Amino acid sequence: MSDFDDLLAANASYSDTFSLSGFDGIARAGVAMVTCMDSRIEPLEMIGLSAGDAKILRNPGGRVTDQALVALVLGVNLLQVDRILVVEHTRCAMASSTEAELKQRIAESSGQDASWMTLGALDDQHRTLKADVVRVQTHPLIRDDVQVGGFLYDVDTGLLEHVV
């Protein structure tokens, strides 16, 4: 018996109707999205896409980290991405707590010192979105014709606000 048996059983059912076999991995809709790991976000569904249409990159706060930027460069140059959405969201833990508060909560939960970590708390989501969009737009390996936008997703209404 494994702690993962329920997930493996669900995967077996999923594989019965799996339709992406042989797919080459390009972004069929030419879209990449950087968004938060929050489980209330359904990245493909919220913009009307399906599996195989887009590259989805998720991390705490939906930030354009160094690793996310590498993935975007790959997407643009090798996987037919020509539109990039950077999507943060309302009621995000990364935007509703300070760096110190997040570290304290982690320390309390884990019983370990978390002060050495950089978590990336967001003190101004609009400013962060603008900075992350500029970071993508000015990268030398992201072509000028690639469209980049910053958005705020409302987890209570499902709507995207185009911020930048």
mmCIF file of the C-alpha atoms, coordinates in Angstrom:
data_MODEL
# 
_entry.id   MODEL 
# 
loop_
_atom_site.group_PDB 
_atom_site.id 
_atom_site.type_symbol 
_atom_site.label_atom_id 
_atom_site.label_alt_id 
_atom_site.label_comp_id 
_atom_site.label_asym_id 
_atom_site.label_entity_id 
_atom_site.label_seq_id 
_atom_site.pdbx_PDB_ins_code 
_atom_site.Cartn_x 
_atom_site.Cartn_y 
_atom_site.Cartn_z 
_atom_site.occupancy 
_atom_site.B_iso_or_equiv 
_atom_site.pdbx_formal_charge 
_atom_site.auth_seq_id 
_atom_site.auth_comp_id 
_atom_site.auth_asym_id 
_atom_site.auth_atom_id 
_atom_site.pdbx_PDB_model_num 
ATOM 1   C CA . MET A 1 1   ? 0.000   0.000  0.000   1.00 0.00 ? 1   MET A CA 1 
ATOM 2   C CA . SER A 1 2   ? 1.384   3.403  -0.988  1.00 0.00 ? 2   SER A CA 1 
ATOM 3   C CA . ASP A 1 3   ? 0.474   6.923  0.012   1.00 0.00 ? 3   ASP A CA 1 
ATOM 4   C CA . PHE A 1 4   ? 0.105   7.550  -3.715  1.00 0.00 ? 4   PHE A CA 1 
ATOM 5   C CA . ASP A 1 5   ? -2.256  4.690  -4.631  1.00 0.00 ? 5   ASP A CA 1 
ATOM 6   C CA . ASP A 1 6   ? -5.258  6.984  -5.120  1.00 0.00 ? 6   ASP A CA 1 
ATOM 7   C CA . LEU A 1 7   ? -3.270  9.197  -7.475  1.00 0.00 ? 7   LEU A CA 1 
ATOM 8   C CA . LEU A 1 8   ? -1.871  6.242  -9.403  1.00 0.00 ? 8   LEU A CA 1 
ATOM 9   C CA . ALA A 1 9   ? -5.382  4.827  -9.811  1.00 0.00 ? 9   ALA A CA 1 
ATOM 10  C CA . ALA A 1 10  ? -6.596  8.180  -11.113 1.00 0.00 ? 10  ALA A CA 1 
ATOM 11  C CA . ASN A 1 11  ? -3.637  8.244  -13.503 1.00 0.00 ? 11  ASN A CA 1 
ATOM 12  C CA . ALA A 1 12  ? -4.515  4.804  -14.828 1.00 0.00 ? 12  ALA A CA 1 
ATOM 13  C CA . SER A 1 13  ? -8.029  6.061  -15.614 1.00 0.00 ? 13  SER A CA 1 
ATOM 14  C CA . TYR A 1 14  ? -6.580  9.193  -17.224 1.00 0.00 ? 14  TYR A CA 1 
ATOM 15  C CA . SER A 1 15  ? -4.320  7.139  -19.471 1.00 0.00 ? 15  SER A CA 1 
ATOM 16  C CA . ASP A 1 16  ? -7.347  5.265  -20.847 1.00 0.00 ? 16  ASP A CA 1 
ATOM 17  C CA . THR A 1 17  ? -8.386  8.393  -22.775 1.00 0.00 ? 17  THR A CA 1 
ATOM 18  C CA . PHE A 1 18  ? -4.964  10.050 -23.148 1.00 0.00 ? 18  PHE A CA 1 
ATOM 19  C CA . SER A 1 19  ? -4.895  11.965 -26.440 1.00 0.00 ? 19  SER A CA 1 
ATOM 20  C CA . LEU A 1 20  ? -1.502  13.693 -26.539 1.00 0.00 ? 20  LEU A CA 1 
ATOM 21  C CA . SER A 1 21  ? 0.580   10.676 -27.530 1.00 0.00 ? 21  SER A CA 1 
ATOM 22  C CA . GLY A 1 22  ? 3.144   11.671 -30.137 1.00 0.00 ? 22  GLY A CA 1 
ATOM 23  C CA . PHE A 1 23  ? 2.573   15.398 -29.612 1.00 0.00 ? 23  PHE A CA 1 
ATOM 24  C CA . ASP A 1 24  ? 5.765   17.363 -30.288 1.00 0.00 ? 24  ASP A CA 1 
ATOM 25  C CA . GLY A 1 25  ? 5.489   19.684 -27.265 1.00 0.00 ? 25  GLY A CA 1 
ATOM 26  C CA . ILE A 1 26  ? 5.135   23.007 -29.051 1.00 0.00 ? 26  ILE A CA 1 
ATOM 27  C CA . ALA A 1 27  ? 2.696   25.559 -27.668 1.00 0.00 ? 27  ALA A CA 1 
ATOM 28  C CA . ARG A 1 28  ? -0.106  25.135 -30.232 1.00 0.00 ? 28  ARG A CA 1 
ATOM 29  C CA . ALA A 1 29  ? -1.711  28.467 -29.285 1.00 0.00 ? 29  ALA A CA 1 
ATOM 30  C CA . GLY A 1 30  ? 1.674   30.200 -29.037 1.00 0.00 ? 30  GLY A CA 1 
ATOM 31  C CA . VAL A 1 31  ? 1.079   31.064 -25.379 1.00 0.00 ? 31  VAL A CA 1 
ATOM 32  C CA . ALA A 1 32  ? 3.203   30.835 -22.253 1.00 0.00 ? 32  ALA A CA 1 
ATOM 33  C CA . MET A 1 33  ? 1.980   31.794 -18.796 1.00 0.00 ? 33  MET A CA 1 
ATOM 34  C CA . VAL A 1 34  ? 3.897   32.454 -15.616 1.00 0.00 ? 34  VAL A CA 1 
ATOM 35  C CA . THR A 1 35  ? 1.516   32.227 -12.676 1.00 0.00 ? 35  THR A CA 1 
ATOM 36  C CA . CYS A 1 36  ? 1.271   31.317 -9.026  1.00 0.00 ? 36  CYS A CA 1 
ATOM 37  C CA . MET A 1 37  ? 1.169   27.791 -7.669  1.00 0.00 ? 37  MET A CA 1 
ATOM 38  C CA . ASP A 1 38  ? -2.162  28.581 -5.953  1.00 0.00 ? 38  ASP A CA 1 
ATOM 39  C CA . SER A 1 39  ? -4.589  25.696 -6.476  1.00 0.00 ? 39  SER A CA 1 
ATOM 40  C CA . ARG A 1 40  ? -7.482  28.088 -7.178  1.00 0.00 ? 40  ARG A CA 1 
ATOM 41  C CA . ILE A 1 41  ? -5.879  28.971 -10.512 1.00 0.00 ? 41  ILE A CA 1 
ATOM 42  C CA . GLU A 1 42  ? -6.699  26.844 -13.557 1.00 0.00 ? 42  GLU A CA 1 
ATOM 43  C CA . PRO A 1 43  ? -4.305  28.427 -16.055 1.00 0.00 ? 43  PRO A CA 1 
ATOM 44  C CA . LEU A 1 44  ? -5.490  26.815 -19.286 1.00 0.00 ? 44  LEU A CA 1 
ATOM 45  C CA . GLU A 1 45  ? -9.194  26.930 -18.533 1.00 0.00 ? 45  GLU A CA 1 
ATOM 46  C CA . MET A 1 46  ? -9.179  30.589 -17.463 1.00 0.00 ? 46  MET A CA 1 
ATOM 47  C CA . ILE A 1 47  ? -7.997  31.683 -20.923 1.00 0.00 ? 47  ILE A CA 1 
ATOM 48  C CA . GLY A 1 48  ? -9.972  29.137 -22.941 1.00 0.00 ? 48  GLY A CA 1 
ATOM 49  C CA . LEU A 1 49  ? -7.099  26.799 -23.817 1.00 0.00 ? 49  LEU A CA 1 
ATOM 50  C CA . SER A 1 50  ? -6.519  23.048 -23.519 1.00 0.00 ? 50  SER A CA 1 
ATOM 51  C CA . ALA A 1 51  ? -3.617  20.690 -22.892 1.00 0.00 ? 51  ALA A CA 1 
ATOM 52  C CA . GLY A 1 52  ? -0.922  21.210 -25.510 1.00 0.00 ? 52  GLY A CA 1 
ATOM 53  C CA . ASP A 1 53  ? -1.884  24.816 -26.237 1.00 0.00 ? 53  ASP A CA 1 
ATOM 54  C CA . ALA A 1 54  ? 0.440   26.620 -23.809 1.00 0.00 ? 54  ALA A CA 1 
ATOM 55  C CA . LYS A 1 55  ? 3.509   26.421 -21.628 1.00 0.00 ? 55  LYS A CA 1 
ATOM 56  C CA . ILE A 1 56  ? 2.559   26.911 -17.977 1.00 0.00 ? 56  ILE A CA 1 
ATOM 57  C CA . LEU A 1 57  ? 5.173   27.948 -15.400 1.00 0.00 ? 57  LEU A CA 1 
ATOM 58  C CA . ARG A 1 58  ? 4.129   28.063 -11.761 1.00 0.00 ? 58  ARG A CA 1 
ATOM 59  C CA . ASN A 1 59  ? 5.845   29.287 -8.617  1.00 0.00 ? 59  ASN A CA 1 
ATOM 60  C CA . PRO A 1 60  ? 4.952   31.152 -5.412  1.00 0.00 ? 60  PRO A CA 1 
ATOM 61  C CA . GLY A 1 61  ? 3.591   34.552 -6.378  1.00 0.00 ? 61  GLY A CA 1 
ATOM 62  C CA . GLY A 1 62  ? 3.759   33.973 -10.133 1.00 0.00 ? 62  GLY A CA 1 
ATOM 63  C CA . ARG A 1 63  ? 7.148   35.674 -10.437 1.00 0.00 ? 63  ARG A CA 1 
ATOM 64  C CA . VAL A 1 64  ? 9.473   35.782 -13.426 1.00 0.00 ? 64  VAL A CA 1 
ATOM 65  C CA . THR A 1 65  ? 12.336  34.080 -11.623 1.00 0.00 ? 65  THR A CA 1 
ATOM 66  C CA . ASP A 1 66  ? 15.625  33.171 -13.287 1.00 0.00 ? 66  ASP A CA 1 
ATOM 67  C CA . GLN A 1 67  ? 14.303  29.657 -13.980 1.00 0.00 ? 67  GLN A CA 1 
ATOM 68  C CA . ALA A 1 68  ? 11.009  30.981 -15.351 1.00 0.00 ? 68  ALA A CA 1 
ATOM 69  C CA . LEU A 1 69  ? 12.969  33.290 -17.647 1.00 0.00 ? 69  LEU A CA 1 
ATOM 70  C CA . VAL A 1 70  ? 15.007  30.328 -18.943 1.00 0.00 ? 70  VAL A CA 1 
ATOM 71  C CA . ALA A 1 71  ? 11.764  28.492 -19.707 1.00 0.00 ? 71  ALA A CA 1 
ATOM 72  C CA . LEU A 1 72  ? 10.378  31.551 -21.515 1.00 0.00 ? 72  LEU A CA 1 
ATOM 73  C CA . VAL A 1 73  ? 13.529  31.840 -23.636 1.00 0.00 ? 73  VAL A CA 1 
ATOM 74  C CA . LEU A 1 74  ? 13.151  28.160 -24.579 1.00 0.00 ? 74  LEU A CA 1 
ATOM 75  C CA . GLY A 1 75  ? 9.459   28.624 -25.278 1.00 0.00 ? 75  GLY A CA 1 
ATOM 76  C CA . VAL A 1 76  ? 9.977   31.646 -27.514 1.00 0.00 ? 76  VAL A CA 1 
ATOM 77  C CA . ASN A 1 77  ? 12.923  30.241 -29.438 1.00 0.00 ? 77  ASN A CA 1 
ATOM 78  C CA . LEU A 1 78  ? 12.087  26.536 -29.665 1.00 0.00 ? 78  LEU A CA 1 
ATOM 79  C CA . LEU A 1 79  ? 8.404   25.979 -28.879 1.00 0.00 ? 79  LEU A CA 1 
ATOM 80  C CA . GLN A 1 80  ? 6.532   28.619 -30.919 1.00 0.00 ? 80  GLN A CA 1 
ATOM 81  C CA . VAL A 1 81  ? 5.587   30.908 -28.024 1.00 0.00 ? 81  VAL A CA 1 
ATOM 82  C CA . ASP A 1 82  ? 4.741   34.422 -29.214 1.00 0.00 ? 82  ASP A CA 1 
ATOM 83  C CA . ARG A 1 83  ? 2.552   35.663 -26.339 1.00 0.00 ? 83  ARG A CA 1 
ATOM 84  C CA . ILE A 1 84  ? 3.513   35.634 -22.669 1.00 0.00 ? 84  ILE A CA 1 
ATOM 85  C CA . LEU A 1 85  ? 1.160   36.277 -19.767 1.00 0.00 ? 85  LEU A CA 1 
ATOM 86  C CA . VAL A 1 86  ? 2.555   37.048 -16.314 1.00 0.00 ? 86  VAL A CA 1 
ATOM 87  C CA . VAL A 1 87  ? -0.337  36.402 -13.929 1.00 0.00 ? 87  VAL A CA 1 
ATOM 88  C CA . GLU A 1 88  ? -0.479  37.204 -10.224 1.00 0.00 ? 88  GLU A CA 1 
ATOM 89  C CA . HIS A 1 89  ? -3.718  36.871 -8.273  1.00 0.00 ? 89  HIS A CA 1 
ATOM 90  C CA . THR A 1 90  ? -5.858  38.381 -5.549  1.00 0.00 ? 90  THR A CA 1 
ATOM 91  C CA . ARG A 1 91  ? -5.680  37.046 -1.996  1.00 0.00 ? 91  ARG A CA 1 
ATOM 92  C CA . CYS A 1 92  ? -2.200  35.627 -2.632  1.00 0.00 ? 92  CYS A CA 1 
ATOM 93  C CA . ALA A 1 93  ? -0.289  34.574 0.480   1.00 0.00 ? 93  ALA A CA 1 
ATOM 94  C CA . MET A 1 94  ? 2.865   36.035 -1.064  1.00 0.00 ? 94  MET A CA 1 
ATOM 95  C CA . ALA A 1 95  ? 1.177   39.448 -1.345  1.00 0.00 ? 95  ALA A CA 1 
ATOM 96  C CA . SER A 1 96  ? -0.752  39.456 1.924   1.00 0.00 ? 96  SER A CA 1 
ATOM 97  C CA . SER A 1 97  ? 2.179   38.802 4.266   1.00 0.00 ? 97  SER A CA 1 
ATOM 98  C CA . THR A 1 98  ? 5.584   40.356 4.682   1.00 0.00 ? 98  THR A CA 1 
ATOM 99  C CA . GLU A 1 99  ? 8.763   38.381 4.111   1.00 0.00 ? 99  GLU A CA 1 
ATOM 100 C CA . ALA A 1 100 ? 9.313   38.284 7.884   1.00 0.00 ? 100 ALA A CA 1 
ATOM 101 C CA . GLU A 1 101 ? 5.764   37.063 8.555   1.00 0.00 ? 101 GLU A CA 1 
ATOM 102 C CA . LEU A 1 102 ? 6.082   34.259 5.998   1.00 0.00 ? 102 LEU A CA 1 
ATOM 103 C CA . LYS A 1 103 ? 9.424   33.166 7.461   1.00 0.00 ? 103 LYS A CA 1 
ATOM 104 C CA . GLN A 1 104 ? 7.952   33.172 10.962  1.00 0.00 ? 104 GLN A CA 1 
ATOM 105 C CA . ARG A 1 105 ? 4.985   31.057 9.868   1.00 0.00 ? 105 ARG A CA 1 
ATOM 106 C CA . ILE A 1 106 ? 7.320   28.560 8.182   1.00 0.00 ? 106 ILE A CA 1 
ATOM 107 C CA . ALA A 1 107 ? 9.549   28.425 11.267  1.00 0.00 ? 107 ALA A CA 1 
ATOM 108 C CA . GLU A 1 108 ? 6.528   27.767 13.482  1.00 0.00 ? 108 GLU A CA 1 
ATOM 109 C CA . SER A 1 109 ? 5.227   25.049 11.163  1.00 0.00 ? 109 SER A CA 1 
ATOM 110 C CA . SER A 1 110 ? 8.557   23.306 10.595  1.00 0.00 ? 110 SER A CA 1 
ATOM 111 C CA . GLY A 1 111 ? 10.200  23.905 13.947  1.00 0.00 ? 111 GLY A CA 1 
ATOM 112 C CA . GLN A 1 112 ? 13.263  25.082 12.013  1.00 0.00 ? 112 GLN A CA 1 
ATOM 113 C CA . ASP A 1 113 ? 14.849  28.472 11.391  1.00 0.00 ? 113 ASP A CA 1 
ATOM 114 C CA . ALA A 1 114 ? 13.666  29.858 8.037   1.00 0.00 ? 114 ALA A CA 1 
ATOM 115 C CA . SER A 1 115 ? 15.347  33.263 8.274   1.00 0.00 ? 115 SER A CA 1 
ATOM 116 C CA . TRP A 1 116 ? 18.030  32.296 5.758   1.00 0.00 ? 116 TRP A CA 1 
ATOM 117 C CA . MET A 1 117 ? 15.536  31.742 2.911   1.00 0.00 ? 117 MET A CA 1 
ATOM 118 C CA . THR A 1 118 ? 14.413  34.342 0.414   1.00 0.00 ? 118 THR A CA 1 
ATOM 119 C CA . LEU A 1 119 ? 10.723  33.716 -0.152  1.00 0.00 ? 119 LEU A CA 1 
ATOM 120 C CA . GLY A 1 120 ? 9.833   36.665 -2.373  1.00 0.00 ? 120 GLY A CA 1 
ATOM 121 C CA . ALA A 1 121 ? 6.920   38.325 -0.589  1.00 0.00 ? 121 ALA A CA 1 
ATOM 122 C CA . LEU A 1 122 ? 5.193   40.912 -2.785  1.00 0.00 ? 122 LEU A CA 1 
ATOM 123 C CA . ASP A 1 123 ? 4.575   44.335 -1.306  1.00 0.00 ? 123 ASP A CA 1 
ATOM 124 C CA . ASP A 1 124 ? 2.965   45.857 -4.433  1.00 0.00 ? 124 ASP A CA 1 
ATOM 125 C CA . GLN A 1 125 ? 1.521   43.482 -7.024  1.00 0.00 ? 125 GLN A CA 1 
ATOM 126 C CA . HIS A 1 126 ? 1.075   46.104 -9.741  1.00 0.00 ? 126 HIS A CA 1 
ATOM 127 C CA . ARG A 1 127 ? 4.684   47.271 -9.396  1.00 0.00 ? 127 ARG A CA 1 
ATOM 128 C CA . THR A 1 128 ? 5.905   43.655 -9.350  1.00 0.00 ? 128 THR A CA 1 
ATOM 129 C CA . LEU A 1 129 ? 3.931   42.812 -12.481 1.00 0.00 ? 129 LEU A CA 1 
ATOM 130 C CA . LYS A 1 130 ? 5.337   45.823 -14.309 1.00 0.00 ? 130 LYS A CA 1 
ATOM 131 C CA . ALA A 1 131 ? 8.895   44.915 -13.296 1.00 0.00 ? 131 ALA A CA 1 
ATOM 132 C CA . ASP A 1 132 ? 8.457   41.278 -14.338 1.00 0.00 ? 132 ASP A CA 1 
ATOM 133 C CA . VAL A 1 133 ? 6.967   42.266 -17.711 1.00 0.00 ? 133 VAL A CA 1 
ATOM 134 C CA . VAL A 1 134 ? 9.903   44.612 -18.343 1.00 0.00 ? 134 VAL A CA 1 
ATOM 135 C CA . ARG A 1 135 ? 12.310  41.840 -17.333 1.00 0.00 ? 135 ARG A CA 1 
ATOM 136 C CA . VAL A 1 136 ? 10.845  39.583 -20.023 1.00 0.00 ? 136 VAL A CA 1 
ATOM 137 C CA . GLN A 1 137 ? 10.577  42.314 -22.660 1.00 0.00 ? 137 GLN A CA 1 
ATOM 138 C CA . THR A 1 138 ? 14.184  43.418 -22.242 1.00 0.00 ? 138 THR A CA 1 
ATOM 139 C CA . HIS A 1 139 ? 15.781  39.984 -22.221 1.00 0.00 ? 139 HIS A CA 1 
ATOM 140 C CA . PRO A 1 140 ? 18.137  39.735 -25.211 1.00 0.00 ? 140 PRO A CA 1 
ATOM 141 C CA . LEU A 1 141 ? 16.838  36.265 -26.141 1.00 0.00 ? 141 LEU A CA 1 
ATOM 142 C CA . ILE A 1 142 ? 13.169  37.287 -26.188 1.00 0.00 ? 142 ILE A CA 1 
ATOM 143 C CA . ARG A 1 143 ? 12.316  38.779 -29.584 1.00 0.00 ? 143 ARG A CA 1 
ATOM 144 C CA . ASP A 1 144 ? 10.755  42.249 -29.759 1.00 0.00 ? 144 ASP A CA 1 
ATOM 145 C CA . ASP A 1 145 ? 7.713   40.859 -31.607 1.00 0.00 ? 145 ASP A CA 1 
ATOM 146 C CA . VAL A 1 146 ? 6.740   38.648 -28.642 1.00 0.00 ? 146 VAL A CA 1 
ATOM 147 C CA . GLN A 1 147 ? 3.755   40.161 -26.843 1.00 0.00 ? 147 GLN A CA 1 
ATOM 148 C CA . VAL A 1 148 ? 4.136   40.287 -23.036 1.00 0.00 ? 148 VAL A CA 1 
ATOM 149 C CA . GLY A 1 149 ? 1.385   41.293 -20.630 1.00 0.00 ? 149 GLY A CA 1 
ATOM 150 C CA . GLY A 1 150 ? 0.961   41.476 -16.876 1.00 0.00 ? 150 GLY A CA 1 
ATOM 151 C CA . PHE A 1 151 ? -2.367  40.462 -15.383 1.00 0.00 ? 151 PHE A CA 1 
ATOM 152 C CA . LEU A 1 152 ? -4.072  40.181 -11.997 1.00 0.00 ? 152 LEU A CA 1 
ATOM 153 C CA . TYR A 1 153 ? -6.445  37.219 -11.663 1.00 0.00 ? 153 TYR A CA 1 
ATOM 154 C CA . ASP A 1 154 ? -9.362  37.608 -9.274  1.00 0.00 ? 154 ASP A CA 1 
ATOM 155 C CA . VAL A 1 155 ? -9.790  34.272 -7.461  1.00 0.00 ? 155 VAL A CA 1 
ATOM 156 C CA . ASP A 1 156 ? -13.327 35.251 -6.436  1.00 0.00 ? 156 ASP A CA 1 
ATOM 157 C CA . THR A 1 157 ? -14.685 36.148 -9.896  1.00 0.00 ? 157 THR A CA 1 
ATOM 158 C CA . GLY A 1 158 ? -12.374 34.297 -12.301 1.00 0.00 ? 158 GLY A CA 1 
ATOM 159 C CA . LEU A 1 159 ? -11.656 37.530 -14.204 1.00 0.00 ? 159 LEU A CA 1 
ATOM 160 C CA . LEU A 1 160 ? -8.273  38.745 -15.433 1.00 0.00 ? 160 LEU A CA 1 
ATOM 161 C CA . GLU A 1 161 ? -7.375  42.428 -15.145 1.00 0.00 ? 161 GLU A CA 1 
ATOM 162 C CA . HIS A 1 162 ? -4.813  43.585 -17.739 1.00 0.00 ? 162 HIS A CA 1 
ATOM 163 C CA . VAL A 1 163 ? -2.412  45.642 -15.590 1.00 0.00 ? 163 VAL A CA 1 
ATOM 164 C CA . VAL A 1 164 ? 0.439   46.195 -18.026 1.00 0.00 ? 164 VAL A CA 1 
# 
